[in-house]
Amino acid sequence: MRPRMEAIEADIATLALDAIVNAANAPLRPGGGVDGAIRRAAGAELDAHLARFGGCPPGTAVITPGYRLPARHVIHTVAPIWNGAADEEAQKETFVSCYASVLKLADENAVATIAFPCIGTGVYGWPTDLAAELACDAVASHLKSGGAQTRIVFCCFAAADRERYAELIAAL
């Protein structure tokens, strides 16, 4: 049987899963990085659909069709911007809420297979080790509590990130 959690190095916009996760910005406007790659691959319909929401506060998520992507859905979430030690616990709580919100929407929409990028580690400044640890713990907790997912992929852009997630998954 395939492990429920795994880490790969790939372009998330190429994955044919039930859903992929987009590291979006709060106004849900076009951005760079993961958001830009997903929007380019999905087409203008995704931009138009996201404009209807009016925004997505940090720690929450919204779901859209995948449009031209191989994934059926895109679940968009917004990480808090890392500002260091100031209010660190509140930042962590909001960060973990990104994963909980995404996985709640996944359960509500019969999403069995899903891929997460390295949320928050780009322009939002999250330390990669901390972000990976919080992400793996949040996903493992969801699965232990009965989450419906049969496959959760941490889709990393860089080999070092993939290795970091693979080590954390192996330790669970």
GIPE-V129404 format. One line per field, one symbol per residue. ss: DSSP state (@ for helix, = for strand, . for the rest). burial: + if it has 24 or more other ideal C-beta (glycine too) atoms within 12 Angstrom, else -. A space follows every 10 residues. Layout:
# GIPE-V129404
ss = ???
burial = ???
This chain:
# GIPE-V129404
ss = ....=====. .@@@....== ===....... ..@@@@@@@@ @@.@@@@@@@ @......... =====..... ..=====... .......@@@ @@@@@@@@@@ @@@@@@@@.. ..====.... .......@@@ @@@@@@@@@@ @@@@...... ======..@@ @@@@@@@@@@ @.
burial = ---+++++++ +++-+-++++ ++++++-+-+ +-+++++++- ++---++--+ -----+-+++ +++++++-++ ++++++++++ -+-------- ++-+++++++ +++++++-+- +-++++++++ ++-+-+-+-+ ++++++++++ -++---+++- +++++++--- ++-+++-++- --
